Amino acid sequence: MAFVLASYCIGWQTSLLHSRRSQRHEQNLTNDIRQAIGRFDADIILLSECGTINEGLPPEFEAMLHRIVGPEFDVTHQGHYTAIVRRATVQVVEAPSLKGPLSPLPAHFCRLAQHLKVQIKDSAEMPIDVWNCHPPSSRVHPLTARVRQHILQYFAINSGPRALIAGDLNSSLYSVDAGLGGDPSFHYCYQHANLHGDIVISRGVNAHSVPCDVNSASDAHRM
């Protein structure tokens, strides 16, 4: 049974909620999310870079998302991740939670991913591990080749036989494949003109990518 997952690194900070253009930012995000829901009939929407790592955004951000999606969806904001799930089509087997650390290096214990396990209602197929991951790359949190490999190995070890790994991996397709050791059980979903990190990794799930233009943050990412 088919279902739709939308993944988008929105690059929001608290300043967007409190700026003079906050209503404009909210309207842009509203348009993008409602496009995912209305045009693409998304069952799960994963948002990453919602604030800073492990701090996220203040409560008004989650309240704003509830206004956008309405009562048909559950919204869970954890760390700098948000999972939005359509109640009518998705059975949540394991509730969203932060998992990790993704790297054993002490300076990188703050690197976590949001995880939930879901099953599509009225489907006999096994549940799917869904991961929402955004490993920041900055002076404070440098994403070295070693750390990137740790993160990808974490998913290789901790993802079940059916999994989707989304978000913003801050890596090229070549780096992702190399980090997973060329494991043939993983398949990569992306647009040919994809922007850096806009890749969804699937394991044991027949998946493909479709384009979706967005403009609620910068030009750095696409849904």
N, C-alpha and C positions, 0 to 999 in steps of 0.2 A: 504494500500500500504506500502510495507516494505522500510525502509531506514536504513542506518548504521551510528552510532555515535561512534567515537573513542575518548577516554578520556585518557590523559596521564599527570602525574605530572613529569615534566622534570628536575626540580631542577637546572635550569640554573642561573648563576650569570654573572655579567658584565665581570668578570675575564676570563670566557671561551671565550668571544669574542676577548679578547686582549692578550691571552696567546700564547706561541710559538706553542701550539698544536691547535690553533683555527680552522685551516682547517680540522684537524681530527675530532674535535667536530662537525663542520658543516656537514661533510660527514656522521657521525653517525646519526645525527638528520635527515639528508636528507634520509638516508636509511630507518629509522623508519617511517617517514611520508609517504614516497612513498610506503612503504609496506601497510600502512593503506589505501592509495588511490588505489594502483594497485592490491593488493591481496584481500583486503576486500571491495573495492569500496566504501570507506567512503564518505558520503555526508556532514557530519559535523565533524570537529576535534577540540576538546577542549584541550588546553594546560594550565596547571597551574604551579605555582611556577616559573614563568618567571621573575626572579629577585626578589627583596625584596618587601614586602607588600606595596601597594599603590605607589611604585616608578617604578617598572617594569624594563625594559632594555632600553638602548639607541636606537635611530632610526635605527641603522644598523641591529638590531635584526629583526625588521619587514621587512626591505629590504631583509634580508637573507631568510625569510619565503616566500616572494613573488618570489624569485628565485627558491625556492624549489617546490612550488605548481603551479606556472605558472598563466597565466591570466584567467584560468577557475574558480579560487577561489577568494573570498574576504577574506582579512586578517584584523582583528581588534585586536590590542594590547592595553589593558587598565589595569592600575594597574599592578598586577603580573599575569594577565590572557591574553590568546589569543584565539580568536574564528576564525576558518577557515571554510568557507561555500562554497559548490559547487553551482555555479550560475545556472547550467542547471537543477538541480533537487530540489532546495530549494528556496521557496519564503519567504523572510524575512518580517514578518508582523510588528515586532518591532525591530529596529536596536539594536545591542549590546550596553549595557550601564552598569555602575556600580550601584548596588543597595545596600541599607543598611541604617544605620549600622545593622549588624546581631545580635548584643547584645546591650542592652540599658545602660550597664555599661560604665561610662565615659572613663575609661582606655582602652576600647575596641571599641570605635567609629570608629577606623581605619579598622575594619573588614568589608569587603564588598564582594559581589559576582558579577560576570558578568552574565547578563541576556539578552536573546534574545527570541523573539517569532517567530516561524517558521511554515510554512505549506508546506507540500510536494506537488510539482507541479503536476497537473492532478489528485489530490486526493480530494474527497469530505469530508474527515475527518476534524474535527476541528483543529485549530492551537495548537501547543505544546509549553508550556513554557520550555525553556532550560536554566539550571543554571550551571555555572562553578564556583565551590567553593573550596578554599583551606584555611582552618583556621590554620595559623601557630601555632606551639607549641614550645615556646622557653622561655628563661628567660625574654626577653623583652615582649613577648606576650604569657603568660602562658595560656594553653587551659585547664581550670579547668572543672570539671563536670558541674558546673553551666553555664559557658559560652557555653559549648558544647550543653547543653539543650536549651539555648537561640537561638543558630544558627539553630538547627533542628526545633524548634518551629516557627522560622521565615519562613522557607520553608513550613511548614504545613499551615501557615496562608496565605502566599503570592503566593503559587503555585496554578494555576488553576486546573480544573478537569483533564487536560491532561498535564503531566509534566515529565521532565527528569532532575534529579539532579546528576551532575557528578563532577569530579575533584579529590581531595584528602581530604577526610573528617577527616583524622587523628584520626580515631575512629574504633573500632572493630564493627563487625556486631551486637553484643549484645548491645553495647552502642548506636548505631544508632537506633535500634528498640526501646530501652528504651526511648531515647530522643524524639521519635515520638509518644510515648505513646502506642505502639503496634497498631497504626492505620491500619486497614485492607485494606485501600485504597492504601497503599504503598506496592510496591513489590521491592525486592532487587536482583540486578544482579551482580554476582561475580563468580570468579573461586574458586573451593574448596581449592586450594593452594594459595588463594589470599594473597597479601601482605597488610600490615596495611593501611587501608584507601582506597584501590582500590575497591570501591563499587559504583555502579550506582543505584540510587533510581528512580523508575518509579511510576507514578500515572496515571491510566486511559489509559496506553499504554501497549500493549502486547509486552514485551521485554524479551530478554535473552542475556546471555553473551557468548562471544567466546574468546579463548586465543590468545594473540599476543605478541611474544617475542620482546623485544627492548633492546638497549644497548647504547643509546645516552647520558645517564646520569649515575647514580649509579645503584646499584642492589636493591634500596629501593622500586622501583615501577615497575609495568607492565602496558602496554596499555590494 
